[in-house]
């Protein structure tokens, strides 16, 4: 059986997450640019770029942007939004980034596009690849969930009806053995069609895990934020763990 991340990021993913706002992506990127201190025309790699919201926002600020994702379906959606071909879209695995050493001035990894893999070595290898693709002194940003906040505020179940299709979308969330997972069921109440089901899983990696492994991989953590507004990180109340720093 394919791992969950090879099954879930398809057409139905775009249905489940179509509420994500493209305008908000521009605001978030504006803050990130300040955090990363990017030079003009910087070469930026968006790792796990998905439908391309943030990659296109970065390109609108004048950066030379490449987006990489494992999902051909999401990349095709990104290309549809990129009418002027401003971003280079590449299908690939974040554990084996297909770029020469020192190819980029900055990398971004956003909206918890990290911690997917069961093997510890695979998650660490993502950090190694970030370091490899960065030039010395290049900037990185990793936007991850705050595990403590997730455990305290997890909503066990929710459902909604998609207004365009009439599909019922049910989401069941749980924390088990160091993972947070979401079971998604999409059904059409008007037919007898079999519901479509997906699983999403992310390891609840804490700050000390990142501090240790970033350092081991040659990445220096310099800034830590608790949300997209740039607020300070507080383990008890911050919803995000946004880490920014430089490559040695």
Order of alpha helices (4+ residues) and beta strands (2+ residues): alpha-alpha-alpha-beta-alpha-beta-alpha-beta-beta-alpha-beta-alpha-beta-beta-beta-beta-alpha-beta-beta
